[in-house]
């Protein structure tokens, strides 16, 4: 189980997410993220593992930590509730 950061290398926007299976080809599943990947191409995104977690409670807690650490809810930095484009 990991917390990851997906970065749009074109505009610098980030997405913080969690992956219980640590799938290297999984960049996130949010509609806005998937739309941005379709628009810019997956080759223009980078996925970075931020932390490994060992249970779901820790995974959920650390995802919130990293979202606030990177301030990814700020529309100028990342996305949770807004469009990446």
Beta strands, then each sheet from edge to edge (+ up, - down):
strand 1: 2-8
strand 2: 14-19
strand 3: 45-52
sheet 1: 2+ 1- 3+
end
